[in-house]
Amino acid sequence: MGIVAAVLAMPMGIVLAYLLIEVINYRSFGWSIQFILPWMEFAMAGGLAILTAFLAAVYPAWHLSRTRPVITLRGE
């Protein structure tokens, strides 16, 4: 899920940034700024998102692997 989120969020972020800079700012305020894509920051943000999603999945999986299913099902 983290990889899918990173893959979908980055292009949407680029499109939204372009629209805000080139369309909204120009029409609302009459000015614009240079549109630059810092690829190194994109790579680091994607890697951080994937790492965070992985770590968020590891702890619950580790915690569940230490419990006995019989005791857990008996409590339900």
Buried (B, 14 or more C-beta within 10 A) or exposed (E): EBEEEBEEEBEEEEEEEEEBBEEEBEEEEEEBEEEEEEEEEBEEBBEEBBEEBEEEEEEEEEEEEEEEEEEEEEEE
